[in-house]
Amino acid sequence: AMSETELVPSEPVTIVLSARGFARAAKGHEIDPRTLSYKSGDEYLCSALGRSNQQAVFVDSNGRGYSLAAHSLPSARGQGDPLTGRFKPADGARFCGVMAGDPEQWWLVASDAGYGFFVQPGEVYSRVKAGKAMLRVPEGGTALPPVTVAGDEFPEDTLVAAVGSEGHLLVFPSEELPEMSRGKGIKILGVPTKKYKQGEERMVAVALLQPGQNLIVHCGARKMTIKSGEIEERYLGERGRRGAKLARNYRKVDRLEAEIKET
C-alpha cells in the first residue's frame, strides 16, 4: 500500500499565515506573501518555505504545534481557510507562526518572556486536533513566530538576534541555545521578570543571521539596516543579557529580518 504523500508531487510552496489565522499555500518560493490579497481587517503575519509533499506545523500563542499536509492547504489565489476549522486550540489561543520544509531543519522557537530553544518540525508532527505541546509559555504570555535560516544548511556560526519592547537588541552565537523537542528553553534576552509580569516589557522578535549577513529592523513603516560589522562592534554579547539600545527612533520594533542579498 502506498501512502498519500508518495502520490503527491514534490513542488516548492510558500505557506502563508495571516494575523487572523487564515492559511494557504502559494506555488514556488519566489513570491512576496505581503503582496497577496487579505480579508478586510486581516493582514500578513508570517510564512515558511516548504514542499507540497511535506508537513507544515502551525504554532499557537500557547506554544502548541499543529501539523497538516502542505498540499491540503487552499491555493494562494484565494484568501486562505481559517485554521480553527482544522484544529481545536484552547480558548483564547491564536495562531502566531508556521514551520515548514525539511522535518530535520532547525527552527528557533521562543516566548515573549525571553526564553527559547531550537526544535525540528518533525518532533512536533501530530494528528491530534488539539495540537502537541512544544514551547512552554508563561501565563499571560505568547509564543513568537518561529524562525530559521534561508537555505537547506544551518551554518555552525549562525547568530541569534533578539529585541525587546524597550529597544534593547542582543546578538549571540546560536550554539549557546539548546536543541529540544519541548519545554521552556533557556534565557535568550534579559527581560526583567517584574516588568514582564506587569506587562511593561517583553521580547518582541527574534531572527537568525548567517555569517556576514546584515540585520533589518522594522518599526512600523520605517526600517533600518544594521551592517554585520556594527552588529559585532555594538550588539554582540552574552546570551541572556539585556543588550544595547537601538537608535532612538527605532526602538518600537515590530520584527527583525535577515537581509537577503540579491545574486
C-alpha positions as CSV (number, residue, x, y, z in Angstrom):
1,A,0.0,0.0,0.0
2,M,1.3,3.5,-0.9
3,S,0.9,6.4,1.5
4,E,-0.9,9.6,0.3
5,T,2.4,11.6,0.4
6,E,4.0,9.2,-2.0
7,L,1.4,10.2,-4.6
8,V,1.8,13.9,-4.1
9,P,4.3,15.7,-6.3
10,S,7.2,17.4,-4.6
11,E,6.9,21.0,-5.6
12,P,8.2,24.2,-3.8
13,V,5.4,26.0,-1.9
14,T,5.3,29.0,0.4
15,I,3.0,28.5,3.4
16,V,1.4,31.8,4.3
17,L,-0.3,32.6,7.7
18,S,-2.4,35.7,8.3
19,A,-2.8,37.6,11.6
20,R,-6.3,36.3,12.0
21,G,-5.2,32.7,11.5
22,F,-6.0,32.1,7.8
23,A,-3.6,29.8,6.0
24,R,-2.9,29.0,2.3
25,A,-0.1,27.7,0.1
26,A,1.4,29.6,-2.8
27,K,3.3,27.8,-5.6
28,G,7.1,28.5,-5.6
29,H,9.5,30.2,-3.2
30,E,9.9,33.4,-5.1
31,I,6.6,35.1,-4.2
32,D,6.3,38.0,-1.8
33,P,3.4,36.9,0.5
34,R,3.0,40.5,1.7
35,T,1.6,41.4,-1.7
36,L,-1.2,38.8,-1.6
37,S,-4.8,39.8,-1.0
38,Y,-6.1,39.5,2.6
39,K,-9.6,39.7,4.0
40,S,-10.8,43.0,5.3
41,G,-9.2,43.7,8.7
42,D,-6.7,40.9,8.2
43,E,-3.0,41.1,7.1
44,Y,0.1,39.1,6.5
45,L,1.7,37.6,9.7
46,C,4.4,35.1,8.6
47,S,5.4,32.5,6.1
48,A,7.6,29.4,5.6
49,L,9.2,27.7,2.6
50,G,8.5,24.0,2.1
51,R,7.4,21.4,-0.4
52,S,3.9,20.2,-1.3
53,N,4.6,16.6,-0.1
54,Q,5.8,17.8,3.4
55,Q,4.1,18.7,6.6
56,A,3.5,22.3,7.8
57,V,3.5,22.9,11.6
58,F,1.4,25.9,12.8
59,V,2.2,27.3,16.3
60,D,-0.3,28.9,18.6
61,S,0.2,31.6,21.2
62,N,0.3,28.9,23.9
63,G,3.3,27.2,22.3
64,R,1.4,24.2,20.9
65,G,2.2,22.8,17.4
66,Y,-0.4,21.6,14.9
67,S,0.6,19.8,11.8
68,L,-1.1,19.1,8.5
69,A,-0.1,18.2,4.9
70,A,1.0,21.2,2.9
71,H,-0.8,20.0,-0.2
72,S,-4.1,20.1,1.8
73,L,-4.0,23.9,2.2
74,P,-6.0,26.1,-0.2
75,S,-4.3,27.9,-3.1
76,A,-2.9,31.4,-2.5
77,R,-5.3,32.6,-5.3
78,G,-7.9,32.8,-2.6
79,Q,-7.5,34.3,0.9
80,G,-7.0,31.1,2.8
81,D,-9.0,29.0,5.2
82,P,-9.3,29.5,9.0
83,L,-7.1,27.1,10.9
84,T,-9.8,26.9,13.6
85,G,-11.7,24.8,11.1
86,R,-8.9,22.2,11.1
87,F,-7.7,22.3,14.7
88,K,-9.0,22.8,18.2
89,P,-6.8,25.3,20.0
90,A,-7.6,26.3,23.6
91,D,-9.9,29.2,24.3
92,G,-8.2,32.5,23.7
93,A,-5.2,31.0,21.8
94,R,-4.4,32.4,18.4
95,F,-2.1,31.1,15.7
96,C,1.1,33.1,15.6
97,G,3.6,31.1,13.4
98,V,4.4,28.4,11.0
99,M,7.3,26.0,10.3
100,A,7.7,24.0,7.1
101,G,10.4,22.3,5.0
102,D,12.7,19.5,5.9
103,P,11.5,17.8,9.1
104,E,15.1,17.8,10.4
105,Q,15.7,21.6,9.8
106,W,16.3,23.5,13.0
107,W,13.9,26.3,13.9
108,L,14.2,28.7,16.8
109,V,11.0,28.9,18.9
110,A,10.7,31.5,21.7
111,S,8.2,33.1,24.1
112,D,7.9,36.8,24.7
113,A,9.3,36.2,28.2
114,G,12.7,35.9,26.5
115,Y,13.2,32.1,26.6
116,G,13.5,29.6,23.8
117,F,15.3,26.7,22.1
118,F,15.9,25.0,18.7
119,V,13.4,22.4,17.6
120,Q,12.9,20.3,14.5
121,P,9.4,20.3,12.9
122,G,9.5,16.5,12.8
123,E,9.5,16.5,16.6
124,V,6.1,18.3,16.6
125,Y,4.2,16.3,13.9
126,S,0.9,15.1,15.3
127,R,-2.5,14.1,14.0
128,V,-4.2,15.4,17.2
129,K,-6.6,18.3,16.5
130,A,-5.7,19.8,19.9
131,G,-2.1,20.0,18.9
132,K,1.1,18.9,20.6
133,A,2.9,20.6,23.5
134,M,6.1,22.2,22.4
135,L,7.1,25.6,23.9
136,R,6.1,26.3,27.5
137,V,4.7,29.9,27.6
138,P,4.2,31.8,30.9
139,E,0.6,32.7,31.9
140,G,-0.4,35.8,30.1
141,G,2.5,35.5,27.6
142,T,2.7,34.4,24.0
143,A,4.9,32.5,21.6
144,L,6.7,34.4,18.9
145,P,6.8,33.4,15.2
146,P,9.4,30.6,14.8
147,V,12.4,31.5,12.6
148,T,15.1,29.5,10.6
149,V,17.9,30.3,8.3
150,A,17.5,30.6,4.5
151,G,18.6,27.5,2.5
152,D,19.0,23.9,3.4
153,E,22.1,24.1,5.6
154,F,22.4,25.6,9.1
155,P,25.9,27.1,9.5
156,E,27.6,26.4,12.8
157,D,28.4,30.1,13.2
158,T,24.8,31.3,12.8
159,L,23.9,34.2,15.1
160,V,20.7,34.7,17.1
161,A,19.3,38.3,17.2
162,A,16.7,39.2,19.8
163,V,15.0,42.5,20.5
164,G,12.8,43.8,23.4
165,S,9.9,46.1,23.6
166,E,12.1,48.9,25.0
167,G,14.5,48.7,22.1
168,H,17.3,46.5,23.5
169,L,19.0,44.4,20.8
170,L,21.2,41.5,21.6
171,V,23.1,39.2,19.2
172,F,24.9,36.0,20.2
173,P,26.1,32.7,18.7
174,S,23.3,30.1,18.1
175,E,25.5,27.4,19.7
176,E,24.6,28.9,23.1
177,L,21.0,27.7,22.7
178,P,20.0,24.0,23.3
179,E,18.2,21.7,20.9
180,M,15.0,20.4,22.5
181,S,11.7,18.8,21.5
182,R,9.6,20.6,24.2
183,G,10.0,22.8,27.2
184,K,10.6,26.4,28.3
185,G,14.0,26.7,26.9
186,I,16.7,28.9,28.3
187,K,17.1,32.7,28.5
188,I,17.7,34.4,25.2
189,L,17.2,38.1,26.2
190,G,17.3,39.7,29.6
191,V,13.7,40.8,30.1
192,P,13.3,41.9,33.8
193,T,10.9,39.4,35.4
194,K,9.0,42.1,37.4
195,K,8.4,44.3,34.3
196,Y,7.3,41.2,32.3
197,K,4.8,40.1,34.9
198,Q,3.4,43.7,35.0
199,G,3.1,43.8,31.2
200,E,5.7,46.6,30.9
201,E,8.4,44.8,28.9
202,R,8.8,41.7,26.7
203,M,10.8,40.2,23.9
204,V,9.1,41.1,20.6
205,A,11.1,39.4,17.9
206,V,14.0,37.1,17.0
207,A,15.9,36.4,13.9
208,L,18.8,34.2,12.7
209,L,21.7,35.6,10.8
210,Q,24.2,33.7,8.7
211,P,27.9,34.8,8.8
212,G,28.2,38.3,7.3
213,Q,24.5,39.0,7.0
214,N,23.0,42.4,7.8
215,L,20.0,42.8,10.1
216,I,16.9,44.7,9.0
217,V,15.0,46.3,11.9
218,H,11.3,47.0,11.1
219,C,9.4,49.7,13.1
220,G,6.0,50.2,11.5
221,A,6.5,51.9,8.2
222,R,10.2,52.6,9.0
223,K,13.1,50.3,8.8
224,M,16.9,50.4,9.2
225,T,19.7,48.1,8.2
226,I,22.4,47.2,10.7
227,K,25.6,46.1,9.0
228,S,27.3,43.0,10.1
229,G,30.3,45.0,11.3
230,E,28.2,47.2,13.5
231,I,26.5,44.1,14.9
232,E,29.8,42.7,16.0
233,E,31.0,46.0,17.5
234,R,27.9,47.1,19.3
235,Y,25.3,44.4,19.7
236,L,27.2,41.1,20.1
237,G,27.1,39.9,23.6
238,E,26.5,37.0,26.0
239,R,23.2,35.1,25.8
240,G,20.6,36.2,28.3
241,R,22.0,39.7,28.7
242,R,20.0,43.0,28.3
243,G,21.6,44.0,25.0
244,A,22.4,47.5,23.7
245,K,19.7,50.1,22.9
246,L,18.9,50.8,19.3
247,A,18.8,54.3,17.8
248,R,16.1,56.5,19.5
249,N,13.7,56.4,16.5
250,Y,14.0,52.7,16.1
251,R,13.1,51.2,19.5
252,K,9.5,50.3,18.9
253,V,10.3,47.2,16.8
254,D,7.7,45.1,15.0
255,R,10.0,42.4,13.6
256,L,13.6,41.6,12.7
257,E,14.7,40.2,9.3
258,A,18.0,38.9,8.0
259,E,18.9,40.7,4.8
260,I,18.9,38.5,1.7
261,K,21.5,39.8,-0.7
262,E,20.4,39.5,-4.4
263,T,22.6,37.3,-6.5
